Amino acid sequence: MVDDEAAARYGTGRALEKQYKVIEAASAAAAREALAASAPDLILLDLVMPGEDGLSFLRWLRENGHEAPVLVVSALDTAKTAVEALGKVVALWELLSESADTPTPSNPTSRNASPFFKQR
């Protein structure tokens, strides 16, 4: 879990630790160190952090071959900010998926089609 807010890490970590091994990082730099020591099954990633933000860290993850699923989370203050952030996440996802045969919201079909993006 990568989140600069100690309270968020604490609450989420306590909720998950009974069923999962939780590794906490307060920054993207700390998360890189944690990744050197273990390979997570899932990364909970805060979008808005001081220094390197969540999108930059997500880009680094994918460019460096880390393929663990990433759940981007944030406590954004307005719906407008949340929609703008979601648009950036989708744009990054599509950019990183261009070379792979991976379904995206704008291209839901591929030979590896995901059940999340079935055509109607």
Secondary structure, 3 states (H helix, E strand, C coil): CECCCHHHHHHHHHHHCCCCCCCCECCHHHHHHHHHHCCCCCEEEECCCCCCCHHHHHHHHHHCCCCCCEEEECCCCCHHHHHHHHHHHHHHHHHHHCCCCCCECCECCCCCCCHHHCCC
